[in-house]
Amino acid sequence: MLSKLLAAISEAVDIHQTTDQVTDQVVKLIQAMGGGELSSNELMQALGLMHRPTFRENYLNPALAGDWIERTQPDSPRSPTQRYRLTPKGRQWPQQQIG
């Protein structure tokens, strides 16, 4: 019974560590965001990217999935006026790296 409990705890810790890891691309996205709200086109320009599928797959989706950024219109993800902003977790990340 204790071994099953230990296995469950280990699995939970592994999942938590994986979701809190930040890829280099997400780091660049967080840095490009600054403190404002940007559209996907503005983010791509700030990152120097031109290929939208690569941007979505390597930058935007991982940042959204990791709760580093959020949509300003979560109910309309494909809205032409959609913008993105840092979450509280995303705003804290750069400060954690300094300290």
VMD Tcl script that builds the backbone (N, CA, C; Angstrom):
set m [mol new atoms 297]
animate dup $m
set s [atomselect $m all]
$s set {name element resname resid chain x y z} {
  {N N MET 1 A 0.825 -1.190 0.000}
  {CA C MET 1 A 0.000 0.000 0.000}
  {C C MET 1 A 0.870 1.254 0.000}
  {N N LEU 2 A 1.913 1.250 0.812}
  {CA C LEU 2 A 2.801 2.416 0.841}
  {C C LEU 2 A 3.534 2.601 -0.480}
  {N N SER 3 A 3.871 1.513 -1.139}
  {CA C SER 3 A 4.570 1.639 -2.421}
  {C C SER 3 A 3.661 2.276 -3.473}
  {N N LYS 4 A 2.360 1.958 -3.442}
  {CA C LYS 4 A 1.420 2.584 -4.381}
  {C C LYS 4 A 1.273 4.068 -4.082}
  {N N LEU 5 A 1.244 4.415 -2.810}
  {CA C LEU 5 A 1.153 5.817 -2.419}
  {C C LEU 5 A 2.400 6.578 -2.862}
  {N N LEU 6 A 3.554 5.976 -2.652}
  {CA C LEU 6 A 4.812 6.593 -3.074}
  {C C LEU 6 A 4.839 6.787 -4.590}
  {N N ALA 7 A 4.372 5.786 -5.332}
  {CA C ALA 7 A 4.343 5.889 -6.791}
  {C C ALA 7 A 3.415 7.013 -7.238}
  {N N ALA 8 A 2.264 7.142 -6.594}
  {CA C ALA 8 A 1.315 8.201 -6.941}
  {C C ALA 8 A 1.893 9.579 -6.651}
  {N N ILE 9 A 2.573 9.716 -5.523}
  {CA C ILE 9 A 3.191 10.996 -5.164}
  {C C ILE 9 A 4.309 11.332 -6.150}
  {N N SER 10 A 5.125 10.354 -6.498}
  {CA C SER 10 A 6.215 10.577 -7.455}
  {C C SER 10 A 5.684 11.022 -8.801}
  {N N GLU 11 A 4.604 10.386 -9.245}
  {CA C GLU 11 A 4.004 10.758 -10.516}
  {C C GLU 11 A 3.476 12.189 -10.468}
  {N N ALA 12 A 2.842 12.560 -9.383}
  {CA C ALA 12 A 2.319 13.920 -9.237}
  {C C ALA 12 A 3.445 14.942 -9.244}
  {N N VAL 13 A 4.536 14.652 -8.594}
  {CA C VAL 13 A 5.691 15.557 -8.560}
  {C C VAL 13 A 6.286 15.683 -9.948}
  {N N ASP 14 A 6.423 14.575 -10.669}
  {CA C ASP 14 A 6.970 14.619 -12.023}
  {C C ASP 14 A 6.106 15.467 -12.935}
  {N N ILE 15 A 4.788 15.324 -12.842}
  {CA C ILE 15 A 3.879 16.119 -13.671}
  {C C ILE 15 A 4.025 17.592 -13.330}
  {N N HIS 16 A 4.096 17.931 -12.035}
  {CA C HIS 16 A 4.232 19.328 -11.619}
  {C C HIS 16 A 5.529 19.921 -12.148}
  {N N GLN 17 A 6.634 19.182 -12.060}
  {CA C GLN 17 A 7.914 19.696 -12.529}
  {C C GLN 17 A 7.893 19.903 -14.029}
  {N N THR 18 A 7.278 18.994 -14.764}
  {CA C THR 18 A 7.220 19.120 -16.215}
  {C C THR 18 A 6.425 20.345 -16.630}
  {N N THR 19 A 5.306 20.614 -15.986}
  {CA C THR 19 A 4.477 21.739 -16.386}
  {C C THR 19 A 5.106 23.072 -15.999}
  {N N ASP 20 A 6.002 23.099 -15.024}
  {CA C ASP 20 A 6.628 24.352 -14.629}
  {C C ASP 20 A 7.931 24.627 -15.374}
  {N N GLN 21 A 8.363 23.694 -16.222}
  {CA C GLN 21 A 9.556 23.942 -17.002}
  {C C GLN 21 A 9.226 24.938 -18.109}
  {N N VAL 22 A 10.176 25.776 -18.412}
  {CA C VAL 22 A 9.971 26.786 -19.441}
  {C C VAL 22 A 10.955 26.520 -20.571}
  {N N THR 23 A 10.440 26.337 -21.781}
  {CA C THR 23 A 11.315 26.135 -22.927}
  {C C THR 23 A 11.964 27.464 -23.305}
  {N N ASP 24 A 13.024 27.387 -24.074}
  {CA C ASP 24 A 13.691 28.607 -24.541}
  {C C ASP 24 A 12.733 29.495 -25.334}
  {N N GLN 25 A 11.865 28.848 -26.127}
  {CA C GLN 25 A 10.923 29.618 -26.927}
  {C C GLN 25 A 9.925 30.356 -26.037}
  {N N VAL 26 A 9.452 29.697 -24.981}
  {CA C VAL 26 A 8.503 30.350 -24.078}
  {C C VAL 26 A 9.194 31.490 -23.329}
  {N N VAL 27 A 10.450 31.304 -22.961}
  {CA C VAL 27 A 11.219 32.378 -22.309}
  {C C VAL 27 A 11.270 33.592 -23.231}
  {N N LYS 28 A 11.568 33.370 -24.501}
  {CA C LYS 28 A 11.631 34.477 -25.463}
  {C C LYS 28 A 10.270 35.162 -25.593}
  {N N LEU 29 A 9.211 34.358 -25.599}
  {CA C LEU 29 A 7.865 34.922 -25.700}
  {C C LEU 29 A 7.536 35.775 -24.482}
  {N N ILE 30 A 7.842 35.271 -23.290}
  {CA C ILE 30 A 7.600 36.027 -22.059}
  {C C ILE 30 A 8.358 37.348 -22.095}
  {N N GLN 31 A 9.608 37.305 -22.535}
  {CA C GLN 31 A 10.416 38.522 -22.604}
  {C C GLN 31 A 9.865 39.491 -23.641}
  {N N ALA 32 A 9.365 38.972 -24.756}
  {CA C ALA 32 A 8.821 39.825 -25.810}
  {C C ALA 32 A 7.508 40.478 -25.380}
  {N N MET 33 A 6.771 39.811 -24.503}
  {CA C MET 33 A 5.471 40.329 -24.056}
  {C C MET 33 A 5.621 41.623 -23.267}
  {N N GLY 34 A 6.672 41.728 -22.478}
  {CA C GLY 34 A 6.785 42.887 -21.611}
  {C C GLY 34 A 5.624 42.887 -20.641}
  {N N GLY 35 A 4.981 44.006 -20.466}
  {CA C GLY 35 A 3.859 44.074 -19.543}
  {C C GLY 35 A 2.546 44.351 -20.226}
  {N N GLY 36 A 2.546 44.386 -21.559}
  {CA C GLY 36 A 1.337 44.778 -22.258}
  {C C GLY 36 A 0.561 43.624 -22.842}
  {N N GLU 37 A -0.392 43.980 -23.673}
  {CA C GLU 37 A -1.209 43.015 -24.402}
  {C C GLU 37 A -0.847 43.131 -25.870}
  {N N LEU 38 A -0.517 41.992 -26.481}
  {CA C LEU 38 A -0.090 41.989 -27.873}
  {C C LEU 38 A -0.887 40.983 -28.681}
  {N N SER 39 A -1.086 41.295 -29.957}
  {CA C SER 39 A -1.736 40.357 -30.872}
  {C C SER 39 A -0.705 39.310 -31.289}
  {N N SER 40 A -1.165 38.258 -31.938}
  {CA C SER 40 A -0.224 37.229 -32.386}
  {C C SER 40 A 0.723 37.802 -33.443}
  {N N ASN 41 A 0.242 38.689 -34.303}
  {CA C ASN 41 A 1.121 39.311 -35.302}
  {C C ASN 41 A 2.199 40.159 -34.627}
  {N N GLU 42 A 1.806 40.914 -33.611}
  {CA C GLU 42 A 2.779 41.743 -32.890}
  {C C GLU 42 A 3.811 40.866 -32.177}
  {N N LEU 43 A 3.371 39.756 -31.623}
  {CA C LEU 43 A 4.305 38.834 -30.966}
  {C C LEU 43 A 5.273 38.222 -31.972}
  {N N MET 44 A 4.747 37.808 -33.121}
  {CA C MET 44 A 5.616 37.236 -34.147}
  {C C MET 44 A 6.666 38.250 -34.597}
  {N N GLN 45 A 6.258 39.495 -34.778}
  {CA C GLN 45 A 7.208 40.543 -35.173}
  {C C GLN 45 A 8.255 40.756 -34.090}
  {N N ALA 46 A 7.824 40.798 -32.833}
  {CA C ALA 46 A 8.752 41.014 -31.725}
  {C C ALA 46 A 9.769 39.876 -31.627}
  {N N LEU 47 A 9.361 38.678 -32.016}
  {CA C LEU 47 A 10.246 37.518 -31.963}
  {C C LEU 47 A 11.029 37.316 -33.256}
  {N N GLY 48 A 10.699 38.090 -34.277}
  {CA C GLY 48 A 11.385 37.952 -35.565}
  {C C GLY 48 A 10.970 36.695 -36.312}
  {N N LEU 49 A 9.722 36.269 -36.136}
  {CA C LEU 49 A 9.227 35.057 -36.782}
  {C C LEU 49 A 8.274 35.402 -37.909}
  {N N MET 50 A 8.250 34.541 -38.933}
  {CA C MET 50 A 7.351 34.760 -40.055}
  {C C MET 50 A 6.436 33.567 -40.302}
  {N N HIS 51 A 6.778 32.398 -39.784}
  {CA C HIS 51 A 6.018 31.186 -40.045}
  {C C HIS 51 A 5.030 30.945 -38.907}
  {N N ARG 52 A 3.763 31.232 -39.178}
  {CA C ARG 52 A 2.726 31.170 -38.140}
  {C C ARG 52 A 2.589 29.779 -37.504}
  {N N PRO 53 A 2.596 28.674 -38.262}
  {CA C PRO 53 A 2.476 27.360 -37.615}
  {C C PRO 53 A 3.612 27.072 -36.622}
  {N N THR 54 A 4.823 27.468 -36.957}
  {CA C THR 54 A 5.947 27.287 -36.032}
  {C C THR 54 A 5.754 28.139 -34.793}
  {N N PHE 55 A 5.313 29.366 -34.987}
  {CA C PHE 55 A 5.046 30.254 -33.853}
  {C C PHE 55 A 4.014 29.643 -32.917}
  {N N ARG 56 A 2.909 29.167 -33.499}
  {CA C ARG 56 A 1.850 28.565 -32.666}
  {C C ARG 56 A 2.338 27.317 -31.951}
  {N N GLU 57 A 2.997 26.426 -32.660}
  {CA C GLU 57 A 3.401 25.140 -32.084}
  {C C GLU 57 A 4.511 25.266 -31.043}
  {N N ASN 58 A 5.488 26.132 -31.292}
  {CA C ASN 58 A 6.667 26.201 -30.423}
  {C C ASN 58 A 6.634 27.315 -29.381}
  {N N TYR 59 A 5.837 28.324 -29.619}
  {CA C TYR 59 A 5.818 29.481 -28.722}
  {C C TYR 59 A 4.458 29.666 -28.044}
  {N N LEU 60 A 3.438 29.943 -28.852}
  {CA C LEU 60 A 2.140 30.337 -28.314}
  {C C LEU 60 A 1.445 29.213 -27.538}
  {N N ASN 61 A 1.270 28.047 -28.161}
  {CA C ASN 61 A 0.546 26.959 -27.495}
  {C C ASN 61 A 1.234 26.477 -26.217}
  {N N PRO 62 A 2.573 26.293 -26.209}
  {CA C PRO 62 A 3.215 25.898 -24.947}
  {C C PRO 62 A 3.075 26.959 -23.849}
  {N N ALA 63 A 3.119 28.234 -24.228}
  {CA C ALA 63 A 2.969 29.305 -23.232}
  {C C ALA 63 A 1.548 29.330 -22.671}
  {N N LEU 64 A 0.560 29.082 -23.526}
  {CA C LEU 64 A -0.827 29.011 -23.060}
  {C C LEU 64 A -1.036 27.776 -22.187}
  {N N ALA 65 A -0.523 26.638 -22.626}
  {CA C ALA 65 A -0.696 25.383 -21.882}
  {C C ALA 65 A -0.002 25.434 -20.518}
  {N N GLY 66 A 1.124 26.121 -20.451}
  {CA C GLY 66 A 1.857 26.237 -19.191}
  {C C GLY 66 A 1.332 27.339 -18.291}
  {N N ASP 67 A 0.297 28.018 -18.724}
  {CA C ASP 67 A -0.306 29.119 -17.962}
  {C C ASP 67 A 0.674 30.274 -17.761}
  {N N TRP 68 A 1.528 30.517 -18.760}
  {CA C TRP 68 A 2.454 31.652 -18.715}
  {C C TRP 68 A 1.800 32.886 -19.306}
  {N N ILE 69 A 0.929 32.669 -20.306}
  {CA C ILE 69 A 0.175 33.764 -20.919}
  {C C ILE 69 A -1.287 33.345 -20.991}
  {N N GLU 70 A -2.151 34.336 -21.267}
  {CA C GLU 70 A -3.575 34.053 -21.409}
  {C C GLU 70 A -4.155 34.911 -22.518}
  {N N ARG 71 A -5.274 34.465 -23.030}
  {CA C ARG 71 A -5.991 35.243 -24.045}
  {C C ARG 71 A -6.816 36.336 -23.357}
  {N N THR 72 A -6.923 37.483 -24.007}
  {CA C THR 72 A -7.783 38.535 -23.465}
  {C C THR 72 A -9.246 38.208 -23.721}
  {N N GLN 73 A -9.520 37.357 -24.702}
  {CA C GLN 73 A -10.881 36.921 -25.023}
  {C C GLN 73 A -10.908 35.386 -25.017}
  {N N PRO 74 A -10.911 34.783 -23.838}
  {CA C PRO 74 A -10.803 33.330 -23.765}
  {C C PRO 74 A -11.957 32.582 -24.436}
  {N N ASP 75 A -13.121 33.194 -24.538}
  {CA C ASP 75 A -14.264 32.530 -25.166}
  {C C ASP 75 A -14.239 32.623 -26.691}
  {N N SER 76 A -13.334 33.433 -27.228}
  {CA C SER 76 A -13.236 33.617 -28.684}
  {C C SER 76 A -11.782 33.493 -29.119}
  {N N PRO 77 A -11.209 32.289 -29.065}
  {CA C PRO 77 A -9.780 32.158 -29.366}
  {C C PRO 77 A -9.381 32.581 -30.777}
  {N N ARG 78 A -10.305 32.534 -31.720}
  {CA C ARG 78 A -9.980 32.901 -33.105}
  {C C ARG 78 A -10.426 34.321 -33.473}
  {N N SER 79 A -10.790 35.104 -32.503}
  {CA C SER 79 A -11.251 36.465 -32.764}
  {C C SER 79 A -10.141 37.284 -33.417}
  {N N PRO 80 A -10.470 38.095 -34.425}
  {CA C PRO 80 A -9.446 38.937 -35.055}
  {C C PRO 80 A -8.893 40.006 -34.108}
  {N N THR 81 A -9.596 40.266 -33.024}
  {CA C THR 81 A -9.110 41.250 -32.054}
  {C C THR 81 A -8.468 40.580 -30.829}
  {N N GLN 82 A -8.201 39.272 -30.951}
  {CA C GLN 82 A -7.595 38.536 -29.834}
  {C C GLN 82 A -6.203 39.086 -29.517}
  {N N ARG 83 A -5.928 39.226 -28.237}
  {CA C ARG 83 A -4.621 39.666 -27.769}
  {C C ARG 83 A -4.195 38.738 -26.644}
  {N N TYR 84 A -2.933 38.805 -26.296}
  {CA C TYR 84 A -2.378 37.937 -25.259}
  {C C TYR 84 A -1.675 38.788 -24.216}
  {N N ARG 85 A -1.722 38.317 -22.973}
  {CA C ARG 85 A -1.049 39.020 -21.875}
  {C C ARG 85 A -0.455 37.971 -20.937}
  {N N LEU 86 A 0.511 38.419 -20.142}
  {CA C LEU 86 A 1.118 37.526 -19.160}
  {C C LEU 86 A 0.130 37.235 -18.038}
  {N N THR 87 A 0.161 36.017 -17.543}
  {CA C THR 87 A -0.608 35.654 -16.357}
  {C C THR 87 A 0.204 36.074 -15.133}
  {N N PRO 88 A -0.362 36.003 -13.942}
  {CA C PRO 88 A 0.453 36.279 -12.744}
  {C C PRO 88 A 1.700 35.391 -12.693}
  {N N LYS 89 A 1.557 34.139 -13.083}
  {CA C LYS 89 A 2.704 33.221 -13.127}
  {C C LYS 89 A 3.754 33.726 -14.126}
  {N N GLY 90 A 3.303 34.196 -15.278}
  {CA C GLY 90 A 4.210 34.718 -16.295}
  {C C GLY 90 A 4.906 35.997 -15.864}
  {N N ARG 91 A 4.207 36.834 -15.105}
  {CA C ARG 91 A 4.819 38.080 -14.608}
  {C C ARG 91 A 5.847 37.793 -13.515}
  {N N GLN 92 A 5.642 36.729 -12.748}
  {CA C GLN 92 A 6.564 36.392 -11.651}
  {C C GLN 92 A 7.822 35.703 -12.152}
  {N N TRP 93 A 7.743 35.027 -13.294}
  {CA C TRP 93 A 8.871 34.225 -13.766}
  {C C TRP 93 A 10.168 35.016 -13.921}
  {N N PRO 94 A 10.174 36.172 -14.601}
  {CA C PRO 94 A 11.441 36.900 -14.724}
  {C C PRO 94 A 12.026 37.315 -13.373}
  {N N GLN 95 A 11.167 37.665 -12.413}
  {CA C GLN 95 A 11.646 38.061 -11.091}
  {C C GLN 95 A 12.276 36.883 -10.357}
  {N N GLN 96 A 11.743 35.667 -10.571}
  {CA C GLN 96 A 12.297 34.482 -9.939}
  {C C GLN 96 A 13.677 34.164 -10.493}
  {N N GLN 97 A 13.917 34.497 -11.758}
  {CA C GLN 97 A 15.202 34.203 -12.388}
  {C C GLN 97 A 16.294 35.146 -11.876}
  {N N ILE 98 A 15.903 36.362 -11.516}
  {CA C ILE 98 A 16.861 37.343 -10.996}
  {C C ILE 98 A 17.232 37.012 -9.561}
  {N N GLY 99 A 16.214 36.677 -8.746}
  {CA C GLY 99 A 16.402 36.437 -7.323}
  {C C GLY 99 A 16.882 35.114 -7.022}
}
mol reanalyze $m
mol bondsrecalc $m
mol representation Tube
mol addrep $m
